[in-house]
Each structure stands twice: as C-alpha cells, then as structure tokens.
Amino acid sequence: MARGRNMVPFGTEVAESLQKGTLVMMDAFDGFTVYELEQLIDTAEKRDFSSIVLYPHNQKTLKGMGVHIDLPYSKRLDAIRDVIDAIRSPVPIQIEPLEGKREKYTPIDYALKFMMEKYDPPLFLYISDVYANQLASFPIFDEWIRKIRLLIVCRKQVPPHPKLLQYENRWEYIQDK
C-alpha cells in the first residue's frame, strides 16, 4: 500500500490530539457515589480519554440481567446528576439517556452498537467484575470483544469468566482504591 503525501503551507503546525476514545461506564448506578465518580475520572485522566459517558440501565434491562433494583430509573438518574454536580471534572461527562427513552429491555448488542455509532472511538467499557462476567456469558461476547476494550473494576473479587480469560489481551483490571 503506497503512502499519500499531505501538502500543507510552510510553517503550519499539525495538532495531534493526545486524547483518545470514550470511556463508558455501564451500570445500574444504584448507590453511585462521588468516590466512584472520582475513580472513573482519575482513570479517564490517566489514560487521556476525550470523554466519559455514564450509561444507566432501566429496570427491564436490569431484570433481564437478573439484577433487582428498588429505585426507578428516574430516581437513579437524579442521583447521578447530584454526584456529577458535586465535583468538577477536567474530562467532559455526559449521561446516555437511551434506556430511559426506550423503557423496555435493551439487549447489550443494541446498546453497544448505538454507542459505537454515537461516541468517539475507541470505546472502552468501565464495568465491575460481576458485570464483566455477565457480559462474557452472552453469545455476542465473541463478536463485541474484538471491537471494544474492557476496564474491569474488582468489586466482588469474582474469578474471571472463561471467555474473559480467552480474550485477556482485550481487558484489564482497574484497582478499586
């Protein structure tokens, strides 16, 4: 493959962005704290992510995943906003409202496809070890792990799913401080 030449006027400085991709936290956000957001921001800063996206699941999606949450989606969303308002972040943070609009079960495949189209690549999922094991158990995991990377927070100290071990070059643990 031949390289093309880029012609620019003399003295032009090409600014390369040092920031890369989007860090997406998918979670129920039940009891989300300032401390957890600070950890997320710290990870995004250290790795030079261009933005952070918080992706809360609605009740029907959580129920389909076998997770029971008492707080409705709207209350959890308000709590997330309160946490975001409580601190200043050098990395832009936004909440993805897709599941609030759908109000029905959202397959992980649909959610990932949506985020790949909407946000700057590459896409990194910041998820708990329990969530990572659930994701690895889905049939679509083999397809998606080639397109995304995982940053896994060890919260419950569960051993990694065999599928995670198979793709251990596509994920890494983030230590819960």
NUPA-659046 format. One record per residue (C-alpha): residue number from 1; residue in one letter; x negated, y, z. Coordinates in steps of 0.05 Angstrom, whole numbers. Layout:
<sites>
<site><num>NUM</num><residuo>A</residuo><X>X</X><Y>Y</Y><Z>Z</Z></site>
...
</sites>
This chain:
<sites>
<site><num>1</num><residuo>M</residuo><X>0</X><Y>0</Y><Z>0</Z></site>
<site><num>2</num><residuo>A</residuo><X>-30</X><Y>67</Y><Z>-21</Z></site>
<site><num>3</num><residuo>R</residuo><X>-32</X><Y>125</Y><Z>26</Z></site>
<site><num>4</num><residuo>G</residuo><X>1</X><Y>190</Y><Z>6</Z></site>
<site><num>5</num><residuo>R</residuo><X>-33</X><Y>257</Y><Z>17</Z></site>
<site><num>6</num><residuo>N</residuo><X>0</X><Y>312</Y><Z>56</Z></site>
<site><num>7</num><residuo>M</residuo><X>-15</X><Y>381</Y><Z>29</Z></site>
<site><num>8</num><residuo>V</residuo><X>-10</X><Y>438</Y><Z>79</Z></site>
<site><num>9</num><residuo>P</residuo><X>-33</X><Y>510</Y><Z>76</Z></site>
<site><num>10</num><residuo>F</residuo><X>-103</X><Y>523</Y><Z>104</Z></site>
<site><num>11</num><residuo>G</residuo><X>-101</X><Y>536</Y><Z>179</Z></site>
<site><num>12</num><residuo>T</residuo><X>-35</X><Y>501</Y><Z>192</Z></site>
<site><num>13</num><residuo>E</residuo><X>-36</X><Y>460</Y><Z>255</Z></site>
<site><num>14</num><residuo>V</residuo><X>5</X><Y>397</Y><Z>255</Z></site>
<site><num>15</num><residuo>A</residuo><X>40</X><Y>390</Y><Z>322</Z></site>
<site><num>16</num><residuo>E</residuo><X>48</X><Y>318</Y><Z>341</Z></site>
<site><num>17</num><residuo>S</residuo><X>99</X><Y>303</Y><Z>395</Z></site>
<site><num>18</num><residuo>L</residuo><X>68</X><Y>266</Y><Z>453</Z></site>
<site><num>19</num><residuo>Q</residuo><X>136</X><Y>245</Y><Z>477</Z></site>
<site><num>20</num><residuo>K</residuo><X>167</X><Y>180</Y><Z>454</Z></site>
<site><num>21</num><residuo>G</residuo><X>234</X><Y>150</Y><Z>454</Z></site>
<site><num>22</num><residuo>T</residuo><X>293</X><Y>146</Y><Z>501</Z></site>
<site><num>23</num><residuo>L</residuo><X>296</X><Y>114</Y><Z>570</Z></site>
<site><num>24</num><residuo>V</residuo><X>366</X><Y>86</Y><Z>581</Z></site>
<site><num>25</num><residuo>M</residuo><X>390</X><Y>63</Y><Z>650</Z></site>
<site><num>26</num><residuo>M</residuo><X>449</X><Y>15</Y><Z>643</Z></site>
<site><num>27</num><residuo>D</residuo><X>482</X><Y>0</Y><Z>709</Z></site>
<site><num>28</num><residuo>A</residuo><X>546</X><Y>2</Y><Z>749</Z></site>
<site><num>29</num><residuo>F</residuo><X>518</X><Y>63</Y><Z>786</Z></site>
<site><num>30</num><residuo>D</residuo><X>554</X><Y>41</Y><Z>849</Z></site>
<site><num>31</num><residuo>G</residuo><X>520</X><Y>80</Y><Z>905</Z></site>
<site><num>32</num><residuo>F</residuo><X>470</X><Y>114</Y><Z>858</Z></site>
<site><num>33</num><residuo>T</residuo><X>422</X><Y>156</Y><Z>899</Z></site>
<site><num>34</num><residuo>V</residuo><X>375</X><Y>215</Y><Z>890</Z></site>
<site><num>35</num><residuo>Y</residuo><X>318</X><Y>168</Y><Z>906</Z></site>
<site><num>36</num><residuo>E</residuo><X>336</X><Y>122</Y><Z>848</Z></site>
<site><num>37</num><residuo>L</residuo><X>341</X><Y>180</Y><Z>800</Z></site>
<site><num>38</num><residuo>E</residuo><X>274</X><Y>207</Y><Z>824</Z></site>
<site><num>39</num><residuo>Q</residuo><X>243</X><Y>138</Y><Z>809</Z></site>
<site><num>40</num><residuo>L</residuo><X>274</X><Y>139</Y><Z>740</Z></site>
<site><num>41</num><residuo>I</residuo><X>248</X><Y>210</Y><Z>726</Z></site>
<site><num>42</num><residuo>D</residuo><X>179</X><Y>190</Y><Z>752</Z></site>
<site><num>43</num><residuo>T</residuo><X>177</X><Y>132</Y><Z>703</Z></site>
<site><num>44</num><residuo>A</residuo><X>201</X><Y>176</Y><Z>646</Z></site>
<site><num>45</num><residuo>E</residuo><X>147</X><Y>228</Y><Z>661</Z></site>
<site><num>46</num><residuo>K</residuo><X>90</X><Y>179</Y><Z>668</Z></site>
<site><num>47</num><residuo>R</residuo><X>109</X><Y>146</Y><Z>602</Z></site>
<site><num>48</num><residuo>D</residuo><X>125</X><Y>211</Y><Z>565</Z></site>
<site><num>49</num><residuo>F</residuo><X>197</X><Y>195</Y><Z>546</Z></site>
<site><num>50</num><residuo>S</residuo><X>234</X><Y>250</Y><Z>510</Z></site>
<site><num>51</num><residuo>S</residuo><X>299</X><Y>239</Y><Z>547</Z></site>
<site><num>52</num><residuo>I</residuo><X>337</X><Y>198</Y><Z>599</Z></site>
<site><num>53</num><residuo>V</residuo><X>406</X><Y>170</Y><Z>586</Z></site>
<site><num>54</num><residuo>L</residuo><X>449</X><Y>143</Y><Z>643</Z></site>
<site><num>55</num><residuo>Y</residuo><X>498</X><Y>91</Y><Z>616</Z></site>
<site><num>56</num><residuo>P</residuo><X>551</X><Y>72</Y><Z>668</Z></site>
<site><num>57</num><residuo>H</residuo><X>595</X><Y>12</Y><Z>653</Z></site>
<site><num>58</num><residuo>N</residuo><X>671</X><Y>16</Y><Z>663</Z></site>
<site><num>59</num><residuo>Q</residuo><X>709</X><Y>-33</Y><Z>706</Z></site>
<site><num>60</num><residuo>K</residuo><X>729</X><Y>-80</Y><Z>650</Z></site>
<site><num>61</num><residuo>T</residuo><X>658</X><Y>-88</Y><Z>626</Z></site>
<site><num>62</num><residuo>L</residuo><X>633</X><Y>-99</Y><Z>697</Z></site>
<site><num>63</num><residuo>K</residuo><X>688</X><Y>-151</Y><Z>708</Z></site>
<site><num>64</num><residuo>G</residuo><X>667</X><Y>-187</Y><Z>645</Z></site>
<site><num>65</num><residuo>M</residuo><X>596</X><Y>-188</Y><Z>672</Z></site>
<site><num>66</num><residuo>G</residuo><X>620</X><Y>-217</Y><Z>738</Z></site>
<site><num>67</num><residuo>V</residuo><X>608</X><Y>-153</Y><Z>778</Z></site>
<site><num>68</num><residuo>H</residuo><X>662</X><Y>-127</Y><Z>825</Z></site>
<site><num>69</num><residuo>I</residuo><X>662</X><Y>-52</Y><Z>838</Z></site>
<site><num>70</num><residuo>D</residuo><X>714</X><Y>-16</Y><Z>881</Z></site>
<site><num>71</num><residuo>L</residuo><X>702</X><Y>55</Y><Z>856</Z></site>
<site><num>72</num><residuo>P</residuo><X>735</X><Y>72</Y><Z>790</Z></site>
<site><num>73</num><residuo>Y</residuo><X>693</X><Y>96</Y><Z>731</Z></site>
<site><num>74</num><residuo>S</residuo><X>713</X><Y>170</Y><Z>741</Z></site>
<site><num>75</num><residuo>K</residuo><X>691</X><Y>170</Y><Z>814</Z></site>
<site><num>76</num><residuo>R</residuo><X>624</X><Y>138</Y><Z>797</Z></site>
<site><num>77</num><residuo>L</residuo><X>615</X><Y>189</Y><Z>742</Z></site>
<site><num>78</num><residuo>D</residuo><X>627</X><Y>246</Y><Z>792</Z></site>
<site><num>79</num><residuo>A</residuo><X>576</X><Y>215</Y><Z>839</Z></site>
<site><num>80</num><residuo>I</residuo><X>525</X><Y>210</Y><Z>783</Z></site>
<site><num>81</num><residuo>R</residuo><X>535</X><Y>284</Y><Z>767</Z></site>
<site><num>82</num><residuo>D</residuo><X>526</X><Y>302</Y><Z>840</Z></site>
<site><num>83</num><residuo>V</residuo><X>460</X><Y>264</Y><Z>842</Z></site>
<site><num>84</num><residuo>I</residuo><X>436</X><Y>298</Y><Z>778</Z></site>
<site><num>85</num><residuo>D</residuo><X>455</X><Y>366</Y><Z>806</Z></site>
<site><num>86</num><residuo>A</residuo><X>417</X><Y>353</Y><Z>870</Z></site>
<site><num>87</num><residuo>I</residuo><X>348</X><Y>353</Y><Z>836</Z></site>
<site><num>88</num><residuo>R</residuo><X>310</X><Y>386</Y><Z>780</Z></site>
<site><num>89</num><residuo>S</residuo><X>283</X><Y>343</Y><Z>724</Z></site>
<site><num>90</num><residuo>P</residuo><X>229</X><Y>361</Y><Z>674</Z></site>
<site><num>91</num><residuo>V</residuo><X>259</X><Y>307</Y><Z>629</Z></site>
<site><num>92</num><residuo>P</residuo><X>328</X><Y>321</Y><Z>599</Z></site>
<site><num>93</num><residuo>I</residuo><X>382</X><Y>276</Y><Z>630</Z></site>
<site><num>94</num><residuo>Q</residuo><X>449</X><Y>260</Y><Z>600</Z></site>
<site><num>95</num><residuo>I</residuo><X>506</X><Y>214</Y><Z>616</Z></site>
<site><num>96</num><residuo>E</residuo><X>532</X><Y>170</Y><Z>559</Z></site>
<site><num>97</num><residuo>P</residuo><X>609</X><Y>171</Y><Z>563</Z></site>
<site><num>98</num><residuo>L</residuo><X>622</X><Y>114</Y><Z>513</Z></site>
<site><num>99</num><residuo>E</residuo><X>652</X><Y>66</Y><Z>562</Z></site>
<site><num>100</num><residuo>G</residuo><X>695</X><Y>119</Y><Z>594</Z></site>
<site><num>101</num><residuo>K</residuo><X>726</X><Y>133</Y><Z>527</Z></site>
<site><num>102</num><residuo>R</residuo><X>736</X><Y>60</Y><Z>509</Z></site>
<site><num>103</num><residuo>E</residuo><X>769</X><Y>39</Y><Z>575</Z></site>
<site><num>104</num><residuo>K</residuo><X>762</X><Y>-34</Y><Z>555</Z></site>
<site><num>105</num><residuo>Y</residuo><X>708</X><Y>-88</Y><Z>555</Z></site>
<site><num>106</num><residuo>T</residuo><X>648</X><Y>-64</Y><Z>516</Z></site>
<site><num>107</num><residuo>P</residuo><X>603</X><Y>-120</Y><Z>490</Z></site>
<site><num>108</num><residuo>I</residuo><X>529</X><Y>-108</Y><Z>502</Z></site>
<site><num>109</num><residuo>D</residuo><X>516</X><Y>-116</Y><Z>428</Z></site>
<site><num>110</num><residuo>Y</residuo><X>564</X><Y>-59</Y><Z>412</Z></site>
<site><num>111</num><residuo>A</residuo><X>533</X><Y>-14</Y><Z>466</Z></site>
<site><num>112</num><residuo>L</residuo><X>462</X><Y>-27</Y><Z>443</Z></site>
<site><num>113</num><residuo>K</residuo><X>479</X><Y>-15</Y><Z>370</Z></site>
<site><num>114</num><residuo>F</residuo><X>513</X><Y>50</Y><Z>389</Z></site>
<site><num>115</num><residuo>M</residuo><X>453</X><Y>74</Y><Z>429</Z></site>
<site><num>116</num><residuo>M</residuo><X>403</X><Y>55</Y><Z>375</Z></site>
<site><num>117</num><residuo>E</residuo><X>441</X><Y>99</Y><Z>326</Z></site>
<site><num>118</num><residuo>K</residuo><X>452</X><Y>157</Y><Z>373</Z></site>
<site><num>119</num><residuo>Y</residuo><X>386</X><Y>165</Y><Z>411</Z></site>
<site><num>120</num><residuo>D</residuo><X>314</X><Y>176</Y><Z>391</Z></site>
<site><num>121</num><residuo>P</residuo><X>275</X><Y>111</Y><Z>381</Z></site>
<site><num>122</num><residuo>P</residuo><X>244</X><Y>71</Y><Z>410</Z></site>
<site><num>123</num><residuo>L</residuo><X>297</X><Y>51</Y><Z>460</Z></site>
<site><num>124</num><residuo>F</residuo><X>275</X><Y>27</Y><Z>529</Z></site>
<site><num>125</num><residuo>L</residuo><X>326</X><Y>-2</Y><Z>578</Z></site>
<site><num>126</num><residuo>Y</residuo><X>313</X><Y>12</Y><Z>651</Z></site>
<site><num>127</num><residuo>I</residuo><X>351</X><Y>-43</Y><Z>687</Z></site>
<site><num>128</num><residuo>S</residuo><X>350</X><Y>-84</Y><Z>751</Z></site>
<site><num>129</num><residuo>D</residuo><X>322</X><Y>-154</Y><Z>754</Z></site>
<site><num>130</num><residuo>V</residuo><X>392</X><Y>-183</Y><Z>763</Z></site>
<site><num>131</num><residuo>Y</residuo><X>418</X><Y>-144</Y><Z>703</Z></site>
<site><num>132</num><residuo>A</residuo><X>358</X><Y>-166</Y><Z>661</Z></site>
<site><num>133</num><residuo>N</residuo><X>374</X><Y>-239</Y><Z>676</Z></site>
<site><num>134</num><residuo>Q</residuo><X>446</X><Y>-228</Y><Z>656</Z></site>
<site><num>135</num><residuo>L</residuo><X>424</X><Y>-195</Y><Z>591</Z></site>
<site><num>136</num><residuo>A</residuo><X>376</X><Y>-252</Y><Z>576</Z></site>
<site><num>137</num><residuo>S</residuo><X>433</X><Y>-302</Y><Z>584</Z></site>
<site><num>138</num><residuo>F</residuo><X>474</X><Y>-272</Y><Z>527</Z></site>
<site><num>139</num><residuo>P</residuo><X>468</X><Y>-305</Y><Z>459</Z></site>
<site><num>140</num><residuo>I</residuo><X>449</X><Y>-239</Y><Z>426</Z></site>
<site><num>141</num><residuo>F</residuo><X>388</X><Y>-230</Y><Z>470</Z></site>
<site><num>142</num><residuo>D</residuo><X>340</X><Y>-262</Y><Z>419</Z></site>
<site><num>143</num><residuo>E</residuo><X>362</X><Y>-211</Y><Z>367</Z></site>
<site><num>144</num><residuo>W</residuo><X>360</X><Y>-149</Y><Z>411</Z></site>
<site><num>145</num><residuo>I</residuo><X>296</X><Y>-162</Y><Z>450</Z></site>
<site><num>146</num><residuo>R</residuo><X>259</X><Y>-152</Y><Z>384</Z></site>
<site><num>147</num><residuo>K</residuo><X>290</X><Y>-82</Y><Z>376</Z></site>
<site><num>148</num><residuo>I</residuo><X>286</X><Y>-55</Y><Z>447</Z></site>
<site><num>149</num><residuo>R</residuo><X>239</X><Y>-60</Y><Z>507</Z></site>
<site><num>150</num><residuo>L</residuo><X>258</X><Y>-71</Y><Z>579</Z></site>
<site><num>151</num><residuo>L</residuo><X>232</X><Y>-37</Y><Z>642</Z></site>
<site><num>152</num><residuo>I</residuo><X>256</X><Y>-81</Y><Z>699</Z></site>
<site><num>153</num><residuo>V</residuo><X>262</X><Y>-55</Y><Z>770</Z></site>
<site><num>154</num><residuo>C</residuo><X>254</X><Y>-111</Y><Z>821</Z></site>
<site><num>155</num><residuo>R</residuo><X>311</X><Y>-101</Y><Z>870</Z></site>
<site><num>156</num><residuo>K</residuo><X>334</X><Y>-171</Y><Z>888</Z></site>
<site><num>157</num><residuo>Q</residuo><X>268</X><Y>-207</Y><Z>874</Z></site>
<site><num>158</num><residuo>V</residuo><X>302</X><Y>-258</Y><Z>829</Z></site>
<site><num>159</num><residuo>P</residuo><X>257</X><Y>-301</Y><Z>785</Z></site>
<site><num>160</num><residuo>P</residuo><X>259</X><Y>-282</Y><Z>711</Z></site>
<site><num>161</num><residuo>H</residuo><X>307</X><Y>-319</Y><Z>664</Z></site>
<site><num>162</num><residuo>P</residuo><X>271</X><Y>-369</Y><Z>618</Z></site>
<site><num>163</num><residuo>K</residuo><X>289</X><Y>-325</Y><Z>558</Z></site>
<site><num>164</num><residuo>L</residuo><X>254</X><Y>-266</Y><Z>591</Z></site>
<site><num>165</num><residuo>L</residuo><X>193</X><Y>-309</Y><Z>600</Z></site>
<site><num>166</num><residuo>Q</residuo><X>196</X><Y>-328</Y><Z>527</Z></site>
<site><num>167</num><residuo>Y</residuo><X>192</X><Y>-254</Y><Z>508</Z></site>
<site><num>168</num><residuo>E</residuo><X>146</X><Y>-229</Y><Z>564</Z></site>
<site><num>169</num><residuo>N</residuo><X>109</X><Y>-183</Y><Z>517</Z></site>
<site><num>170</num><residuo>R</residuo><X>174</X><Y>-142</Y><Z>508</Z></site>
<site><num>171</num><residuo>W</residuo><X>186</X><Y>-124</Y><Z>581</Z></site>
<site><num>172</num><residuo>E</residuo><X>150</X><Y>-105</Y><Z>645</Z></site>
<site><num>173</num><residuo>Y</residuo><X>166</X><Y>-96</Y><Z>718</Z></site>
<site><num>174</num><residuo>I</residuo><X>171</X><Y>-27</Y><Z>749</Z></site>
<site><num>175</num><residuo>Q</residuo><X>156</X><Y>-29</Y><Z>823</Z></site>
<site><num>176</num><residuo>D</residuo><X>213</X><Y>-5</Y><Z>868</Z></site>
<site><num>177</num><residuo>K</residuo><X>176</X><Y>44</Y><Z>914</Z></site>
</sites>
